[in-house]
């Protein structure tokens, strides 16, 4: 399996673009804090390599 870049802190749009360019499928999981405002920027707060050429991105709003 190819090396997957660390995308923690990236905007979701930038992270998914990079992964799709590598031919990797993306699973997005949203995480909400107490003061989450969905109008803010979505950023990757954690990532996990999944099976079958997929990466799971946990995102939150900042």
Residue pairs with C-beta under 8 A, 6 or more apart in sequence:
1 49
1 53
2 22
4 19
4 22
4 24
4 47
4 49
4 55
5 18
6 47
7 14
7 15
7 18
7 19
7 44
7 47
7 57
8 44
8 45
8 46
8 47
9 43
9 44
10 18
10 43
10 44
11 41
11 42
11 43
11 44
12 28
12 42
12 43
12 44
12 57
12 59
13 42
15 26
15 44
15 57
16 26
16 28
16 57
19 25
19 26
19 55
20 26
23 53
24 53
24 54
24 55
25 52
25 53
25 54
25 55
26 54
26 55
26 57
27 50
27 54
27 55
27 56
27 57
28 56
28 57
28 59
29 56
29 57
29 58
29 59
30 58
30 59
30 60
31 45
31 58
31 59
31 60
32 60
32 61
33 60
36 60
36 61
37 61
38 61
39 61
40 61
40 62
41 61
41 62
42 59
42 60
42 61
42 62
43 59
43 60
43 61
43 62
44 57
44 58
44 59
45 58
45 59
45 60
46 57
46 58
47 55
47 56
47 57
47 58
48 55
48 56
48 58
49 55
49 56
50 56
